[in-house]
Amino acid sequence: MTSLSAEQPVTVPMMTARWLSQAFVHWPYPPVEVQALLPGGLQADVFRNAAWVGVTPFLMASVKVLGVVPVPVSTFTETNVRTYARLPDGKDGVWFLSIDVSNPVMLAARAIGAPYHVGNLKIRTDGPVIHYTGERRGGGPHYRLTVRTGAPAEVTELDIWLTSRWRSFTRRAGLIWETPVEHEPWPLVRGTIIDLQENATSAGLSAPVGEPIVHFSSWVGPVRLGATRLATRASFRSESAARSRAGGCARSSRGPGR
């Protein structure tokens, strides 16, 4: 069960930051389609029989290693394409399908399996209207997104499920790793799409269907990212047992959400 507040304190952060002008644009997908993009050891997380894929552009500000040492160019733009997954023991988190960032120093996070790429990303604010553009260097994924921000959200269970995740998963050396995160609850407002052109969600997925669910948050921080650690061995024992019972099939048995 996802929660509005962080599940655990990050007492010794490996990195701190503020996340500004963040949009969350989500579409539902059939769980079997999302499951095909996940590594063994992770199961597609679902809400009312749908998996969800989101595009989330934002500004990273005041980025500091260990909460003390500023990274070179400590304010920069990032956009990630994400879905949500669970370990066999039930712990949930974000699985990044791709991450584009304007600061090449963040490529160091590839060492823990984070799929970072350098891109030309921009954010422009025009009153209640936020313009996002991005293109990966060398070609490939690109997007243009314009969001009109609206009234504060009366937060629903789905709003929390889509935005409040307290760990991310990565895969390295054939193993699943988790990185905890802690920050205050998101101050969310509703958003409306004015313009959207993108192919960032295209890798391995069918085209999104229907209108997305849109949220916006002006800022949250400080954000505290903890040390990356191996996902619990109990999770892998549970997965092995589940695979044996299911004849080796780890895909979700729930139906599509659209």
Backbone hydrogen bonds, N-H to C=O, Kabsch-Sander energy under -0.5 kcal/mol:
donor,donor_aa,acceptor,acceptor_aa,energy
6,A,183,H,-0.6
11,T,9,P,-0.9
14,M,225,L,-3.0
15,M,225,L,-1.4
16,T,64,K,-2.3
17,A,223,V,-1.5
18,R,61,A,-2.6
19,W,220,V,-2.5
20,L,18,R,-0.6
20,L,59,L,-2.9
21,S,218,S,-2.4
22,Q,217,S,-2.3
23,A,21,S,-0.5
23,A,57,P,-2.1
24,F,215,H,-2.5
25,V,55,V,-1.9
26,H,24,F,-0.5
26,H,213,I,-2.5
27,W,53,V,-2.5
29,Y,51,A,-3.3
33,E,30,P,-1.1
34,V,30,P,-1.5
35,Q,31,P,-3.0
36,A,32,V,-1.2
37,L,34,V,-1.9
38,L,35,Q,-1.6
42,L,39,P,-1.6
43,Q,86,R,-2.6
45,D,84,Y,-2.6
47,F,50,A,-2.8
50,A,47,F,-1.2
51,A,29,Y,-2.4
53,V,27,W,-2.4
54,G,82,R,-2.6
55,V,25,V,-2.5
56,T,80,N,-2.6
58,F,78,E,-2.6
59,L,20,L,-2.9
60,M,58,F,-0.5
60,M,76,F,-3.5
61,A,18,R,-2.7
61,A,59,L,-0.5
63,V,74,S,-1.9
64,K,16,T,-2.4
65,V,69,V,-3.4
66,L,14,M,-2.8
67,G,64,K,-1.1
68,V,65,V,-2.2
69,V,65,V,-2.3
71,V,63,V,-2.0
76,F,60,M,-2.5
78,E,58,F,-2.6
79,T,100,D,-2.8
80,N,56,T,-1.6
81,V,98,S,-2.5
82,R,54,G,-2.5
82,R,80,N,-0.5
83,T,95,W,-2.4
84,Y,52,W,-0.5
85,A,93,G,-2.4
86,R,43,Q,-2.5
87,L,91,K,-2.6
90,G,87,L,-2.3
93,G,85,A,-2.1
94,V,167,R,-2.3
95,W,83,T,-2.6
96,F,94,V,-0.5
96,F,169,F,-0.6
97,L,81,V,-2.6
97,L,95,W,-0.5
98,S,81,V,-1.6
99,I,115,P,-2.0
100,D,79,T,-3.1
101,V,117,H,-2.3
102,S,77,T,-2.5
106,M,103,N,-1.9
107,L,104,P,-2.0
108,A,105,V,-1.5
109,A,106,M,-2.0
110,R,107,L,-2.0
111,A,108,A,-1.8
112,I,109,A,-1.5
113,G,110,R,-1.8
114,A,109,A,-1.7
116,Y,114,A,-2.1
117,H,99,I,-1.9
119,G,101,V,-2.2
120,N,135,E,-3.0
121,L,119,G,-0.8
122,K,133,T,-2.6
124,R,131,H,-2.6
126,D,129,V,-3.4
129,V,126,D,-1.7
130,I,147,V,-2.9
131,H,124,R,-3.4
132,Y,145,L,-3.5
133,T,122,K,-2.2
134,G,143,Y,-2.1
135,E,120,N,-1.0
136,R,141,P,-2.4
137,R,118,V,-2.1
139,G,136,R,-1.9
143,Y,134,G,-2.5
144,R,197,Q,-2.7
145,L,132,Y,-3.0
146,T,195,D,-2.8
147,V,130,I,-2.6
148,R,192,T,-2.9
149,T,128,P,-3.2
149,T,147,V,-0.6
150,G,190,R,-2.8
153,A,188,L,-2.2
155,V,153,A,-1.1
160,I,156,T,-2.1
161,W,157,E,-2.3
162,L,158,L,-2.3
163,T,159,D,-1.4
164,S,160,I,-2.7
165,R,163,T,-1.0
168,S,179,T,-1.9
169,F,94,V,-3.0
170,T,177,W,-2.1
172,R,175,L,-2.4
175,L,172,R,-2.1
177,W,170,T,-3.0
178,E,229,R,-2.9
179,T,168,S,-2.4
181,V,166,W,-1.8
182,E,224,R,-1.9
188,L,186,W,-1.2
189,V,216,F,-2.4
190,R,151,A,-2.6
191,G,214,V,-1.6
192,T,148,R,-2.0
194,I,146,T,-2.8
195,D,146,T,-1.4
197,Q,144,R,-2.6
199,N,142,H,-2.1
200,A,142,H,-0.5
202,S,199,N,-1.5
204,G,202,S,-0.7
205,L,202,S,-1.3
213,I,26,H,-2.3
215,H,24,F,-2.3
216,F,189,V,-2.0
217,S,22,Q,-2.6
218,S,187,P,-0.5
220,V,19,W,-1.5
223,V,17,A,-3.5
224,R,182,E,-2.7
225,L,15,M,-2.9
225,L,223,V,-0.5
226,G,180,P,-2.6
226,G,224,R,-0.5
229,R,178,E,-2.5
231,A,176,I,-2.4
235,S,232,T,-1.1
236,F,232,T,-0.9
237,R,233,R,-2.0
238,S,234,A,-2.4
239,E,235,S,-2.2
240,S,236,F,-2.4
241,A,237,R,-2.1
242,A,238,S,-2.4
243,R,239,E,-2.9
244,S,240,S,-2.0
245,R,241,A,-2.2
246,A,242,A,-2.2
247,G,244,S,-0.8
248,G,243,R,-4.1
249,C,246,A,-0.6
250,A,248,G,-0.6
